[in-house]
Amino acid sequence: MKNLIPIICALFFSAQALAADEALEQGMVNPGYEEKPGWFKDSFLDIREDIGEASDAGKRLMLYFYQDGCPYCAKLLNDNFGNRAIAEKTRQHFEVIAINMWGDREVTDLQGQATTEKQFAAALRVQYTPTLLMLDEQGKVVMRINGYFAPHKFEVALDFVGGKLERQMGFREYYAANRQAAASAELHQLAFSLPQPLRLKDAREGAYRPLLVMFEQTHCRECDELHQDTLRRPAVANALTNLDVVVVDMWSQDKLQTPDGRELPVRDWARELDVKYAPALVFFDVEGQEVFRTEAYLKSFHVHGAIDYVVSGAYKAQPNFQRFLQHRTDALHARGFEVDLMD
């Protein structure tokens, strides 16, 4: 019990500090250990060396202090780094190192002294998790985020520090001029989808349509755009009727029956399929075998193309999706239709 006291206190103070910034959703529970993204740096924890390597790569160093059982750490990893645009922007501008607030791994600090993760965290006055320290090329803290920033605010912070704009203005001034609209906090639903509870094998016995599983999450502007714009285009909506469709939360612990008949939490199935970002559109044939997926940011032309690529069976004869799209584009141009790939 004694060892739990500092953890409980840290969570309490973190929740108090963040209440005005981002409320914890109802029903959120202690998630325990959270797997870090594979692109985080596997460091020997010599911080001066890490700063130098990041600088040589034209990046800055970000220290991510966490603890197992921290629900806001889970939100950072899932809602923020699970967002493709945020993950790509972070990787472009930063090397990220995860440090356990209570860990015992050896750290060589900014003065070259050997210490431990927990001593290093204490020396830097880390009291909340997550705490993010974004360092400049000399090891100075450019921005300190005590707790959780929602994705729209976090992305502005990445732009500010990654662009080295602290040399021109303060973050408060920059954020006021560049703050972005928050994404929806709801998981989108699609009318006429497969019924709950999801039985992706049993409910599709004798099915003649391929299956589309849309792995999404809350706080995802690309998911919002997909549902509020792309899927409402008449041509896309019409093409979608040729599929059995379901939308799932890629981080959900709720169980479903997979297309091959297994019972799995959605989160585990997404991890097994190596779904990293939302939205990801994963297509299965009538036998329940994955045949195609899209994970990049796509506008309506490409989403429509992906649906037709699967529904038409073209993937069986033409394994290169880009060649399929090029033929489509050429044919439309030849028939007098303008194609705007970014519409």
C-alpha positions in Angstrom: 0.0 0.0 0.0 2.9 2.3 0.8 4.2 2.1 -2.8 0.8 3.0 -4.2 0.5 6.4 -2.3 2.7 8.4 -4.7 0.9 6.9 -7.7 -2.5 7.8 -6.3 -1.3 11.3 -5.4 0.1 11.8 -8.9 -3.1 10.8 -10.5 -5.1 13.0 -8.2 -3.0 16.1 -8.9 -3.0 15.3 -12.6 -6.8 15.1 -12.7 -7.1 18.3 -10.7 -4.7 20.2 -13.0 -6.4 19.0 -16.1 -10.1 19.3 -15.2 -10.4 22.7 -16.9 -8.6 21.4 -20.1 -10.0 18.0 -20.9 -12.6 16.1 -18.8 -12.2 12.3 -18.5 -15.1 10.6 -20.3 -17.7 8.9 -18.2 -16.9 5.2 -17.7 -13.2 5.6 -18.4 -11.3 3.1 -16.2 -7.7 2.4 -15.3 -6.3 0.8 -18.4 -3.1 -0.5 -16.9 -0.1 -0.9 -19.1 -0.2 0.8 -22.5 2.0 -0.3 -25.4 4.1 2.6 -26.8 4.1 3.3 -30.6 6.8 1.3 -32.4 8.3 4.5 -33.7 9.3 5.8 -30.2 13.1 5.9 -29.9 14.7 2.8 -28.3 17.2 4.8 -26.3 20.1 4.0 -23.9 18.8 7.0 -22.0 21.9 9.2 -22.3 19.9 12.4 -22.7 22.7 14.5 -24.0 23.5 11.9 -26.6 19.8 11.7 -27.6 19.6 15.5 -28.0 22.7 15.4 -30.3 21.3 12.6 -32.4 17.9 14.3 -32.7 19.7 17.6 -33.7 21.8 15.8 -36.3 18.6 14.5 -37.8 17.0 18.0 -37.9 14.7 17.1 -35.0 14.1 17.9 -31.4 13.9 15.6 -28.4 10.6 15.0 -26.6 10.6 13.3 -23.2 7.4 11.5 -22.4 7.0 10.7 -18.7 4.3 8.1 -18.0 3.1 5.6 -15.5 1.2 2.4 -15.9 -2.4 2.8 -14.9 -2.6 6.4 -16.0 -5.8 7.0 -18.1 -4.6 10.2 -19.6 -1.4 8.5 -20.8 -3.7 6.0 -22.6 -5.6 9.0 -24.1 -2.3 10.5 -25.3 -1.2 7.3 -26.9 -4.6 6.4 -28.4 -6.3 9.7 -29.3 -3.2 11.7 -30.1 -0.5 9.3 -31.4 -3.3 7.1 -32.8 -4.1 10.0 -35.1 -2.2 9.6 -38.4 -1.6 13.3 -38.9 -0.3 13.9 -35.4 1.9 10.8 -35.4 3.4 11.8 -38.7 4.0 15.4 -37.6 5.6 14.2 -34.3 7.9 11.8 -36.2 8.8 14.6 -38.6 9.9 17.0 -35.9 10.8 14.9 -32.8 12.5 11.9 -31.4 10.3 10.7 -28.6 11.6 8.8 -25.6 9.3 7.2 -23.0 10.5 7.4 -19.3 8.7 5.7 -16.5 8.0 8.2 -13.7 8.6 5.4 -11.2 11.2 3.4 -13.2 14.6 2.1 -12.2 16.4 2.1 -15.6 19.6 4.0 -15.6 19.5 7.5 -17.1 22.5 9.8 -17.9 21.1 13.3 -17.2 21.8 16.6 -18.9 24.9 17.1 -16.6 26.3 13.7 -17.5 25.4 12.2 -14.1 24.1 8.7 -13.8 20.7 8.5 -12.2 17.4 6.5 -12.5 14.2 7.2 -14.3 12.4 8.1 -11.0 15.2 10.3 -9.8 15.4 12.0 -13.1 11.7 12.6 -13.1 11.9 14.0 -9.6 14.8 16.3 -10.5 12.7 17.7 -13.3 9.7 18.2 -11.0 7.5 15.8 -12.9 4.4 15.4 -10.7 1.8 14.6 -13.3 1.4 11.9 -16.0 1.6 12.3 -18.8 4.3 15.1 -18.7 5.9 16.0 -22.0 9.2 18.0 -22.1 10.1 19.3 -25.5 13.8 20.2 -25.6 15.8 22.5 -27.9 19.3 21.7 -29.2 21.0 22.8 -26.0 18.7 20.7 -23.8 16.6 23.7 -22.7 12.9 23.0 -22.1 11.0 24.9 -24.9 7.6 23.6 -23.8 6.4 21.6 -20.8 3.0 20.0 -21.0 1.9 18.9 -17.5 -0.9 16.5 -18.2 -3.0 15.9 -21.3 -3.6 18.2 -24.3 -6.5 17.3 -26.5 -5.4 16.4 -30.1 -6.3 19.8 -31.6 -4.3 21.7 -29.0 -1.5 19.2 -29.0 -1.0 19.5 -32.8 -0.6 23.3 -32.4 2.1 22.6 -29.8 3.9 20.3 -32.2 3.8 23.0 -34.9 5.1 25.6 -32.4 8.1 23.7 -31.0 8.8 21.7 -34.2 8.9 24.9 -36.2 11.2 26.5 -33.6 8.8 29.4 -33.3 9.6 30.1 -29.7 12.3 32.4 -31.1 9.6 34.6 -32.4 6.7 34.5 -29.9 5.2 32.8 -26.9 3.0 29.7 -27.2 0.0 31.5 -25.8 0.2 34.1 -28.5 0.8 31.4 -31.2 -2.1 29.2 -30.0 -4.5 32.2 -30.0 -3.7 32.8 -33.6 -3.6 29.2 -34.8 -5.9 27.1 -32.6 -7.8 24.5 -34.4 -11.3 23.3 -34.1 -11.7 20.2 -31.8 -12.7 17.0 -33.5 -15.9 15.2 -32.5 -15.7 13.3 -29.2 -18.2 10.7 -30.5 -17.7 7.5 -32.5 -19.5 7.9 -35.8 -22.3 5.4 -36.7 -23.4 4.5 -40.2 -27.0 3.7 -40.9 -27.8 0.3 -42.2 -24.6 -1.3 -40.8 -24.5 -4.8 -39.4 -26.4 -5.2 -36.2 -25.0 -5.3 -32.7 -23.6 -7.4 -31.1 -21.2 -7.8 -34.0 -21.1 -11.4 -35.3 -19.0 -10.9 -38.4 -19.1 -14.6 -39.3 -22.5 -15.8 -38.1 -24.4 -12.7 -39.4 -22.9 -13.1 -42.8 -23.6 -16.7 -43.5 -24.4 -16.9 -47.2 -23.4 -13.3 -47.8 -22.6 -12.3 -51.4 -21.2 -8.8 -50.5 -17.7 -8.2 -49.3 -17.3 -6.8 -45.7 -15.9 -3.4 -44.9 -14.7 -2.8 -41.3 -14.0 0.8 -40.5 -11.6 1.1 -37.6 -12.1 4.6 -36.1 -11.8 6.5 -32.8 -13.1 9.5 -31.1 -11.2 12.9 -31.4 -10.4 12.1 -35.0 -10.9 14.9 -37.5 -10.2 12.6 -40.4 -13.0 10.3 -39.2 -15.3 13.4 -39.0 -14.4 14.3 -42.5 -15.0 10.8 -43.8 -18.5 10.6 -42.3 -19.5 14.3 -42.7 -18.3 14.7 -46.3 -16.9 11.7 -48.2 -19.5 9.1 -47.3 -22.3 11.6 -48.0 -21.2 12.0 -51.6 -24.0 10.3 -53.7 -21.5 8.3 -55.8 -19.7 7.0 -52.6 -22.9 6.3 -50.7 -24.2 4.3 -53.7 -21.0 2.3 -54.0 -21.1 1.6 -50.3 -24.4 -0.3 -50.7 -22.5 -3.1 -52.3 -20.7 -3.9 -49.0 -21.7 -5.1 -45.6 -20.3 -2.3 -43.4 -19.5 -1.9 -39.7 -17.8 0.9 -37.7 -15.7 -0.1 -34.7 -13.7 1.8 -32.1 -10.2 0.5 -32.6 -9.4 1.0 -28.8 -12.6 -0.7 -27.5 -12.4 -3.6 -25.1 -15.9 -4.8 -26.2 -15.8 -8.2 -27.8 -17.0 -9.1 -31.3 -16.9 -12.2 -33.5 -14.2 -11.8 -36.1 -14.9 -12.8 -39.8 -13.1 -16.1 -39.1 -15.3 -16.9 -36.1 -13.1 -16.0 -33.1 -14.3 -14.0 -30.1 -11.9 -11.0 -29.5 -12.0 -7.5 -28.0 -11.9 -5.0 -30.8 -8.7 -3.6 -29.5 -6.9 -7.0 -29.7 -8.2 -7.6 -33.2 -7.0 -4.2 -34.4 -3.6 -4.9 -32.9 -3.5 -8.4 -34.5 -4.4 -6.8 -37.9 -1.7 -4.2 -37.2 -4.2 -1.3 -37.6 -2.2 1.7 -36.3 -4.2 4.8 -37.3 -7.8 5.9 -37.7 -9.6 5.8 -39.9 -8.5 2.5 -41.5 -10.8 0.8 -44.0 -10.2 -3.0 -44.0 -12.0 -5.0 -46.6 -12.7 -8.8 -46.3 -14.1 -11.2 -49.0 -17.2 -13.3 -48.5 -15.0 -16.0 -46.9 -13.7 -13.6 -44.3 -10.2 -13.1 -45.7 -8.7 -9.7 -45.7 -8.2 -8.6 -49.4 -7.4 -4.9 -49.2 -7.1 -1.9 -46.8 -6.6 1.8 -46.9 -4.8 3.6 -44.0 -3.6 6.8 -45.6 -5.6 10.1 -45.6 -7.9 9.7 -48.6 -10.4 12.0 -50.3 -13.6 10.9 -51.9 -12.1 9.9 -55.3 -9.7 7.4 -53.6 -12.3 6.1 -51.1 -14.7 5.5 -54.0 -11.9 3.9 -55.9 -11.1 1.6 -53.0 -14.7 0.4 -52.7 -14.9 -0.3 -56.4 -11.5 -2.0 -56.4 -12.9 -4.6 -54.0 -16.5 -4.8 -55.1 -15.6 -5.3 -58.7 -13.0 -8.0 -57.8 -10.3 -6.0 -59.7 -7.9 -6.7 -56.8 -7.7 -10.4 -58.0 -6.3 -9.5 -61.4 -4.6 -6.2 -60.7 -2.7 -6.3 -57.4 -1.5 -2.7 -57.8 -4.2 -0.3 -56.5 -2.5 2.8 -58.0 -2.6 1.2 -61.5 -6.3 0.5 -61.0 -6.8 4.2 -60.1 -4.7 5.4 -63.0 -6.8 3.5 -65.5 -9.9 4.9 -63.8 -8.5 8.5 -64.1 -7.4 8.0 -67.7 -10.8 6.6 -68.7 -12.7 9.5 -67.1 -10.4 12.1 -68.7 -10.9 10.4 -72.1 -14.7 10.7 -71.7 -14.6 14.3 -70.9 -14.8 14.2 -67.1 -12.5 16.4 -64.9 -11.0 14.5 -62.0 -10.1 16.4 -58.8 -8.1 14.0 -56.7 -8.3 16.3 -53.6 -12.1 17.0 -53.8 
